[in-house]
Structure formats: C-alpha cells, structure tokens
Amino acid sequence: MLIPLLVAVLGIAIGAGGVVARRPFGRAAVARPARSEAAAHRVTGRSAVVATPLSDRAIYARVEPSVVDVTTTLRSGDETASGTGFVVDSRAGLVLTNNHVIRDATAVTVTIPATGRTYQAAVVGADQAADIAVLQISPVPGLTAARLGDSAAVAVGTTVVAIGNRAGAGGAPVSAPGVISGTGATIEATDSASGFTETLPGLLATTAKIVPGDSGGPLADADGAVIGVDTAAGTGGAAAGYAIPINAAMAAERQILAGTRRYQRGVAYPG
C-alpha cells in the first residue's frame, strides 16, 4: 500500500522526505497538549464576549466525526494508496480531499472510521493546480459535515490541530497540535512514492507535523473550525507541515461543482 504525501523541497532540506516516507509507524494516541492561555474575542451587540479556546482534545472531538479515510486503487491494479478526506456536505455526501490522493486512481472508496463501513465514491471533479478533489458517496445516516472557518482571518501564532489517517492505518484519526508559523507560503513539493511534483502557492505553514496518510485531512483552529486542508510535509521546526487555506479549497470546490474543473483522466468511477 502506498501512502501519498507531498514533501516540500524548495528552500527546505530535502533529506526529511525519505525519512518521512519510509519510517515505521505505529498507532499514535491523540495528542493532548496543554490548553492555550490566549483568549478569542467576539463582539455581540455592545459587549465583548471572551471565549476561551478549546483544548486540543475538544478540537479533535468537534472535527473527528467529519473525517474519513480515502483509499484508491491505482492503474496497476495491484496497488492501493491511502489518504484522508472530510465531509463538507452531509446531505449530498460530498467529501473534500487532495487531488494527489486520488491521482492515477481507477477506483476510490471512502471509509467512515466511526462505523468502519466503506462506500464506493465517485470523483466529482478535481482542480490539479489547487490540489483539491471532490468525492461523492451516497448520503448515509449519521454523516457529519465539518464546520468551516475563515482562513483569511488566520494569523501567525493561531493554535491549530492537524487530523488525518496517519500511515494509512485506518481506525480513529490521529491528531497533531501546533500553531500557524506562516501564511502565503509557496512551495515546490514532491510525492516520493510516485515522483509527482507540483508547485503550490498561498499555503499555511504550521508547526503541526503532517505525515504520510494525513493528506486531505482537516487543519482546525481553536474554535474547532476547519481552516485548511493538510497537504504537504516540511522538515520540522517552524514548517513541519503545509495546508491549503480552506477559503481557497472551497473556491476550488465551487468551481468543480459548477463544472469548470472536471476530472480529465477519462476514468469511469462508480457511485
């Protein structure tokens, strides 16, 4: 089984890519670092209401029901690849993920970790430049959509939690805490499993460690709202991972649903 993950190589030491791709993985417990002491402020009428940010465990609890595992069968027919996605429309059964997760696939399935049930997915469309793909499954009872935030309001220092199908192991998603360490980053990234390379602009850089299997998963803020799509690994430190801002991802989703960014590989998908 392949576990796709883009690794940033432009301006960053390339050595970590091989380490990330080949290191052995075990199931990790959900990370639970200390609650941030910062407070978020909301204005209601004439009074300012101070809302304490959620703990990392509480952020995970809010986002986890929307997270799914994405498995693709590759053209060779004897290999599969695993990544992550999250539900953005429960009534329509729409799932957002990275384009590089479903790239070169002949079939796609979506598994809901909470139930362990797997469903055939149709690729509605993909925007390769944005590295975003939209999948669709038949709506099922209990399907939960993620609450989306506003990535335009994200600043350096924002507390985040990256959630994904670490190492393609399935089961309960795994989380990694961190903060936003930069915005508007442009990286050249490569997938060591396939050799696929692309340049991605306007990304959120984070200290949250993004690893193989996390691609397509949600990056959530301290309110439990998704502000990014986990997409690429860095090499640690201030840039342990990169995410596509949710505003850009949903703009691509709207174009896909409008039929302006169709999947062009000529492969018929079930669903």
Wavefront OBJ file of the C-alpha trace (Angstrom):
o trace
v 0.000 0.000 0.000
v 1.281 3.437 -0.951
v 0.717 6.396 1.323
v 0.871 9.587 -0.741
v 2.274 12.750 0.798
v 3.783 15.803 -0.805
v 7.045 16.899 0.788
v 8.222 20.493 0.413
v 11.612 20.672 -1.264
v 12.032 24.290 -2.364
v 14.153 26.187 0.106
v 13.992 23.343 2.621
v 16.430 20.491 3.195
v 15.203 17.577 1.071
v 16.525 14.799 3.287
v 13.462 14.553 5.510
v 11.307 13.401 2.615
v 12.806 9.922 2.553
v 12.725 9.683 6.319
v 9.062 10.636 6.461
v 8.111 8.261 3.655
v 9.976 5.219 4.957
v 9.910 5.458 8.729
v 7.904 2.752 10.522
v 4.644 3.912 12.019
v 2.581 2.698 14.926
v -0.800 3.913 16.050
v -0.309 7.102 17.992
v -2.588 8.360 20.700
v -4.450 11.593 20.126
v -2.149 14.431 21.127
v -3.294 16.363 24.182
v -1.019 19.309 24.911
v -1.899 21.987 27.411
v -4.727 24.391 26.702
v -3.628 27.696 25.188
v -3.791 30.652 27.579
v -4.784 33.047 24.801
v -8.428 34.114 24.514
v -10.514 34.724 21.402
v -12.743 37.794 21.429
v -16.166 38.090 19.846
v -18.312 41.230 19.827
v -22.043 40.715 20.471
v -24.086 43.908 20.323
v -22.324 46.425 22.523
v -20.460 43.978 24.718
v -17.339 41.982 24.024
v -17.584 38.299 24.895
v -14.351 36.490 25.705
v -14.344 32.861 24.542
v -11.660 30.548 25.845
v -10.095 28.484 23.042
v -10.889 24.798 23.064
v -8.332 22.283 24.261
v -6.700 20.156 21.575
v -8.817 17.202 22.708
v -12.002 19.278 22.350
v -10.935 20.491 18.884
v -10.399 16.876 17.847
v -13.790 15.866 19.242
v -15.551 18.531 17.177
v -13.806 17.753 13.895
v -13.284 13.969 14.069
v -16.880 12.989 13.107
v -16.393 14.604 9.686
v -13.088 12.857 8.916
v -12.974 9.872 6.531
v -10.310 7.563 5.137
v -9.815 7.651 1.364
v -8.431 4.560 -0.403
v -7.656 4.408 -4.099
v -6.940 1.510 -6.426
v -4.143 2.504 -8.789
v -3.881 1.825 -12.501
v -1.569 -1.144 -11.996
v -4.460 -2.883 -10.225
v -2.269 -4.479 -7.574
v -1.528 -1.374 -5.510
v -3.647 0.867 -3.341
v -2.979 4.265 -1.810
v -4.481 5.732 1.347
v -5.138 9.285 2.459
v -7.733 11.365 4.269
v -10.756 13.485 3.467
v -13.514 15.268 5.335
v -17.202 15.751 4.687
v -18.222 19.246 3.555
v -21.867 18.495 2.660
v -23.542 15.658 4.549
v -26.839 15.804 2.642
v -25.115 15.490 -0.735
v -22.391 13.130 0.538
v -19.571 15.428 -0.620
v -16.039 14.820 0.627
v -13.041 17.123 0.149
v -9.517 15.727 -0.273
v -6.259 16.428 -2.129
v -6.014 15.787 -5.842
v -2.725 13.965 -5.285
v -4.547 11.463 -3.042
v -6.772 10.260 -5.906
v -4.298 10.887 -8.725
v -3.949 7.919 -11.159
v -6.759 6.008 -9.444
v -9.148 3.643 -11.179
v -11.478 3.324 -8.173
v -11.959 5.230 -4.921
v -13.551 4.181 -1.629
v -14.380 6.187 1.471
v -14.392 4.614 4.934
v -16.083 6.222 7.923
v -13.813 5.437 10.913
v -16.607 5.632 13.498
v -18.559 2.804 11.859
v -15.837 1.063 9.862
v -18.170 0.984 6.854
v -16.752 1.552 3.377
v -18.542 3.143 0.422
v -17.714 3.429 -3.267
v -17.009 7.047 -4.171
v -17.414 8.973 -7.391
v -14.838 11.612 -8.285
v -16.999 14.666 -8.961
v -14.001 16.598 -10.213
v -10.567 17.893 -9.354
v -8.503 21.044 -9.655
v -4.901 19.947 -10.128
v -3.480 23.465 -9.749
v -5.201 23.840 -6.378
v -4.529 20.168 -5.434
v -8.184 19.777 -4.452
v -10.592 16.981 -5.375
v -14.271 16.481 -4.555
v -15.637 12.977 -3.963
v -19.244 11.907 -3.535
v -20.775 8.969 -1.726
v -24.413 8.117 -1.245
v -25.622 10.059 1.816
v -25.769 7.777 4.843
v -27.330 8.279 8.298
v -25.004 9.966 10.739
v -22.759 11.545 8.104
v -21.417 14.767 9.650
v -20.064 17.803 7.817
v -17.134 19.762 9.202
v -17.681 23.305 10.392
v -15.621 25.563 8.157
v -13.735 28.638 9.327
v -12.314 31.680 7.550
v -8.684 31.210 6.543
v -8.426 34.906 5.639
v -8.589 35.660 9.369
v -5.778 33.246 10.270
v -2.611 34.833 11.650
v 0.812 33.609 12.702
v 0.516 32.071 16.166
v -3.013 30.710 15.658
v -3.437 27.419 17.538
v -4.223 24.505 15.202
v -4.649 20.737 15.184
v -3.933 18.642 12.073
v -6.028 15.469 11.802
v -5.515 12.556 9.438
v -5.266 8.848 8.625
v -1.698 8.550 9.808
v 0.294 5.917 7.888
v -2.933 4.790 6.224
v -3.588 2.662 9.288
v -7.324 3.359 9.418
v -9.299 3.421 12.620
v -9.666 6.570 14.701
v -7.943 9.562 13.080
v -4.744 10.793 14.710
v -4.087 14.426 15.593
v -1.008 16.619 15.810
v -1.069 20.006 17.574
v 0.791 23.130 16.561
v 0.468 26.753 15.556
v 0.433 28.653 12.290
v 4.025 29.673 11.584
v 3.455 31.459 8.279
v 0.877 32.396 5.680
v 1.045 32.816 1.912
v 3.843 30.256 1.512
v 4.727 28.972 -1.952
v 6.423 25.587 -2.087
v 7.611 23.099 -4.639
v 6.589 19.689 -3.374
v 7.142 16.123 -4.473
v 5.466 12.818 -3.662
v 8.308 10.375 -3.040
v 6.014 7.391 -3.703
v 5.204 8.413 -7.285
v 7.732 11.102 -8.137
v 4.901 13.544 -8.859
v 5.975 17.171 -8.363
v 3.945 20.359 -8.224
v 4.194 23.973 -7.091
v 1.589 25.168 -4.613
v 1.152 28.854 -3.711
v -0.585 30.609 -0.836
v -0.265 27.850 1.756
v -0.495 27.969 5.526
v 2.734 26.819 7.194
v 2.322 25.105 10.550
v 4.376 23.504 13.291
v 1.769 20.703 13.405
v 3.510 17.653 11.978
v 1.835 16.376 8.804
v 2.889 12.859 7.827
v 2.017 10.210 5.197
v -1.687 9.379 5.266
v -2.673 12.850 6.517
v -3.023 14.303 3.004
v -6.539 15.679 2.514
v -7.284 15.837 6.226
v -8.554 18.909 8.098
v -6.446 21.525 9.860
v -8.662 23.005 12.578
v -8.374 26.112 14.743
v -9.092 26.627 18.438
v -12.823 27.013 17.737
v -12.963 23.569 16.136
v -13.454 25.066 12.659
v -11.519 23.766 9.660
v -9.202 26.447 8.292
v -7.036 24.319 5.990
v -6.507 21.035 4.143
v -3.413 19.058 5.201
v -1.284 18.784 2.064
v 2.491 18.638 2.468
v 5.200 17.868 4.989
v 8.012 20.226 5.845
v 11.162 19.218 7.653
v 10.229 20.112 11.200
v 10.639 23.238 13.281
v 8.557 26.197 12.150
v 7.440 24.394 8.974
v 6.558 20.829 9.929
v 3.602 20.904 7.560
v 1.661 22.894 4.987
v -2.070 23.216 4.382
v -4.231 24.701 1.652
v -6.308 27.545 3.161
v -9.949 26.464 3.416
v -11.155 29.552 1.535
v -9.029 28.559 -1.474
v -10.060 24.910 -1.147
v -13.762 25.741 -1.101
v -13.362 28.151 -4.023
v -11.928 25.202 -5.968
v -14.803 23.022 -4.715
v -17.355 25.506 -6.025
v -15.650 25.590 -9.427
v -15.633 21.799 -9.520
v -19.344 21.606 -8.672
v -20.049 24.245 -11.308
v -18.359 22.037 -13.874
v -15.408 24.324 -14.605
v -12.784 21.952 -13.172
v -13.655 18.438 -14.308
v -11.530 15.363 -13.751
v -9.872 14.842 -17.116
v -8.325 11.367 -16.857
v -11.174 9.625 -18.644
v -11.687 7.068 -15.896
v -15.217 5.976 -15.022
v -15.787 5.877 -11.274
v -18.590 4.065 -9.513
v -21.082 5.977 -7.454
l 1 2 3 4 5 6 7 8 9 10 11 12 13 14 15 16 17 18 19 20 21 22 23 24 25 26 27 28 29 30 31 32 33 34 35 36 37 38 39 40 41 42 43 44 45 46 47 48 49 50 51 52 53 54 55 56 57 58 59 60 61 62 63 64 65 66 67 68 69 70 71 72 73 74 75 76 77 78 79 80 81 82 83 84 85 86 87 88 89 90 91 92 93 94 95 96 97 98 99 100 101 102 103 104 105 106 107 108 109 110 111 112 113 114 115 116 117 118 119 120 121 122 123 124 125 126 127 128 129 130 131 132 133 134 135 136 137 138 139 140 141 142 143 144 145 146 147 148 149 150 151 152 153 154 155 156 157 158 159 160 161 162 163 164 165 166 167 168 169 170 171 172 173 174 175 176 177 178 179 180 181 182 183 184 185 186 187 188 189 190 191 192 193 194 195 196 197 198 199 200 201 202 203 204 205 206 207 208 209 210 211 212 213 214 215 216 217 218 219 220 221 222 223 224 225 226 227 228 229 230 231 232 233 234 235 236 237 238 239 240 241 242 243 244 245 246 247 248 249 250 251 252 253 254 255 256 257 258 259 260 261 262 263 264 265 266 267 268 269 270 271
